[in-house]
């Protein structure tokens, strides 16, 4: 989803917004075709809240390298703090 949501900012800035939207939707469709069954399977073992927090932790883990290496954004210490907050969220949502 990171590529679908943000990749067009680098690769298609000269294209019309609707073209970028169509390409992004095509990329996102592939992920949704994987994500929906994964959530259905995952929900047999995890609660809805656990699935969501896990998704957010994975998203940040993917987004930071994407932002730095693909989009050329500089590293910010806030990425580390946000990551620590998500580690805490994962801990609290999975403890019991």
Order of alpha helices (4+ residues) and beta strands (2+ residues): alpha-alpha-alpha-alpha
